[in-house]
Amino acid sequence: MPLPILFTPGPVRIPSVVATAMAEPPCNYHRQAGFREVFGEIQTSLAELLGLRDPAAYFATIMTTTGTGAIEGCMQAFAALGPGLILENGFFGARWVDQAKQNGFAYHALSSPSDQPIDPAAVAAYLDAHPDIKWCFYVSHETRMGLVNPMVEIGKACKARGVMVGADIISSAFAYPVDIEAAELDLAVTSSAKAIMAVAGLGIVMVKKASLPALKAVKSERSYYLDVIAETERQMAEHQPRFAQPVPLYAALHAACRHMKAIGIGNHMARIQRQMDVVAKHLATYGCTPLLPRERLSWIAVNFSLPPGIKYSEFAPRMQAEGFFLLYGVPGNESHFQVSTIGDLTDGDVEGLCRAFDRVLAPIVQTRAATEAARVHGGAS
């Protein structure tokens, strides 16, 4: 039986060229010249695909970990500066707070509603009231809500107060335009598992080179494997990691970058949005509407309400039986589900998903309508 098609925000469905490259890498050891060539091309490609105006200003440090692991390494690097501020307005902001707590980092947490973008003015006011804060970390795209945060404005508010800035751009990078230069980010974390359409297993930290001296001057000795500073220095000098890392994962990322450049990053982003338009229009016929107003959403991962009478835990297995895997939205909330179009999805895949919605949702809506009609008729008589 074929695997279900992923309409998820990551890991995502990958292009066939990525799977082939992973199975047949151009080299087989991370100390070979072939690996250094692959690594160098990845560096150039990531800067181009992110739209960096000054590609030499940042270095893409690649670590064998998920985005979550890379974020832990970044907060470790920041923590040596002194107390930090973590902006918590949803599931992933809460995860970063938990990471800081479990690692024993000194931090403040500024909480705000998960259905509202973070307010840069509130961030500025908090920093003004707490001049001991040396760094700030936040989420650019709150994936579980599909919410876009004002990345640039938050970054500028922090930098205006002399605070170093890091951001989780894991699900926003390569899916819609993000400007890490305008946001003045010192560290920005993305992943091979998301809209770049490679496979899971590599955390990517865009390190601002001008920030390295300040971070290195206070480098903590707490971390070893997730030492972002040491990893950056080694990779910048030699185009290879400090420790053995799986070559097939790099081969997959290399192929994904080439594929993305071939189709054009603008075309990729436009396709994601266009396909979400199709899905949203079709779901509206069943009363399944986005949970948040369109202006707050990225339109790359959207939570849709379920019709009354069906829960996510019932709906998801039915959709998987139809050949499509859909993730939950807000964890623990059974009233809705999420659709993401950031993977390697064709218009035929989207049409298939819509037909699957018809087979799963139409009987439920029709039964509800018949029940309501019988109730009204019975009351009238």
Secondary structure by P-SEA (a helix, b strand, c coil): cccccccccccccccaaaaaaaacccccccccaaaaaaaaaaaaaaaaaaccccccccccccccccaaaaaaaaaaaaaaacbbbbbbccaaaaaaaaaaaaacccbbbbbccccccccaaaaaaaaaacccccbbbbbccccccccccaaaaaaaaaaaabbbbbbcccccccccccccccccccbbbbcccccccccccbbbbbccccaaaaaaacccccccccaaaaaaaaaaacccccccccaaaaaaaaaaaaaaaaacaaaaaaaaaaaaaaaaaaaaaaccccccccccccccbbbbbccccccaaaaaaaaaaacbbbbbccccccccccccccccccaaaaaaaaaaaaaccaaaaaaaaaaaaaaaaaaac
